[in-house]
Amino acid sequence: MPSRFASRMAYTTALLAYFVVRETRKVKATIVQVLACALCASLMHLAIGFGFRQAIGQLSGLTFSAWAVLELFLLVQLLVRVIPRLKTQ
């Protein structure tokens, strides 16, 4: 049975990738840009998660949900603002 931390990181990473792909496609990003943004977002999410591993593992379900929603929102918004700078001339 995986730990609470491992399962939380797995499903939030998948959820983050879905939102990044959906939002980057809305701003007409290319497939390469979408994949690069999804990879970058996943790496940032995992770095944040492993940085706060003890705290995330001890959070209750409702508190973790609030934290995860805020983190996912901020990461998606960051990447949507970065996409126009990645466009080729």
Secondary structure, DSSP 8 states (H G I E B T S, - for coil): ---HHHHHHHHHHHHHHHHHHHHHHHTT--HHHHHHHHHHHHHHHHHHHHHTHHHHHHS-HHHHHHHHHHHHHHHHHHHHHHHHHH---
